[in-house]
Amino acid sequence: MDWISLNKVSNDWISIIIFSNLILLSITKWRYDRKLTSFFKSIDPSVYFNNYGNNFFFNRLFGFNILIFSLINISLYIIFILNSFGLVKLYLNQFIVLFSFLISVGFLSYLTNSLFGGMLSIKRETLAYSFNNFRLLFRVSIFIFIILFIHHFYFFNTFIFIRLTAFCVIFYYYINGFIIIYKFLRNIKRGGFYFILYLCTLKTLPWVFIYWFINSN
């Protein structure tokens, strides 16, 4: 069995996306080497946030690059998982719809956090919270990228690898996500209201969309 089929690379849209995303990560690593390494490996994210966080999201190409890289991986991974259970087809338009939705949710999440951060006088805390969430998303996406690469170019005739890793990825993301939420709430006085609002909107919205996404196919 050949590990990589040149025919797949030249004709398969999934292969093109995977290699394009690898190029994007390589360019980002070359352009922002120290910043990317610190962002991924730093044990204390508050130190990194103090250095880069205030202008991270919209004013730096670095933040945009890793956002696109992360959401491409997550979108493709979700498509693979749903396809493994026969819920959707591996079509490019399905990927584009899901990717566009996740981009919209990402910006909606940031804007919502900023809005209520200002209203509750906890703007810096909410910015740090968004920053830590973004850092977690990028870490998970690196793991997902490795899974996608191995699956598509080695286990492309079976979905066993995708299914086995799906539980680990979801478990890791949500456990660490709730730890970030807990630390955020512990440092603010009016966290209960913000927590309920956040869970009722941005944490449930992706699952509602996935339900619609499956039923529309």
Residue pairs with C-beta under 8 A, 6 or more apart in sequence:
3 153
3 154
4 153
5 153
8 15
8 153
8 156
9 15
9 16
9 19
13 92
13 95
14 76
14 90
14 152
15 152
15 153
17 72
17 76
17 95
18 76
18 145
18 148
18 149
18 152
21 69
21 72
21 73
21 145
22 145
24 65
24 68
24 69
25 69
25 145
27 65
28 36
28 62
28 65
28 66
28 69
29 36
31 61
31 62
32 62
35 52
35 62
36 62
36 66
38 48
39 48
39 52
39 66
39 135
39 138
40 138
40 139
40 142
42 48
45 131
45 132
45 135
46 128
48 135
49 128
49 131
49 132
52 60
53 127
53 128
53 131
54 127
56 62
56 63
56 131
56 134
57 63
57 110
57 130
57 131
57 134
63 134
66 134
66 138
67 106
67 134
69 138
69 141
69 145
70 137
70 138
70 140
70 141
71 99
71 102
71 103
71 106
71 141
72 99
73 141
73 144
73 145
73 148
74 102
74 137
74 140
74 141
74 144
75 95
75 98
75 99
75 102
76 95
76 148
77 144
77 147
77 148
77 162
77 169
78 98
78 210
79 88
79 90
79 94
79 95
79 98
80 90
80 148
80 151
80 159
80 162
81 162
81 163
81 166
82 88
82 210
82 213
82 214
83 89
83 90
83 159
84 159
84 162
84 163
87 214
87 217
88 94
88 213
88 214
88 217
89 217
94 213
94 217
97 213
98 213
101 206
101 209
101 213
102 206
105 202
105 205
105 206
108 202
109 130
109 133
109 202
110 130
112 198
112 201
112 202
113 126
113 127
113 129
113 130
114 123
114 126
114 127
114 130
116 126
116 194
116 197
117 123
117 124
117 125
117 126
117 127
120 188
120 190
120 193
120 194
122 188
122 190
125 184
125 187
125 188
126 184
128 184
129 180
129 181
129 184
132 180
132 184
133 177
133 180
136 173
136 176
136 177
136 180
140 169
140 172
140 173
143 169
143 172
144 169
147 161
147 162
147 165
147 169
150 161
151 159
151 161
151 162
155 161
155 162
181 195
181 198
184 191
185 191
185 192
185 194
185 195
188 194
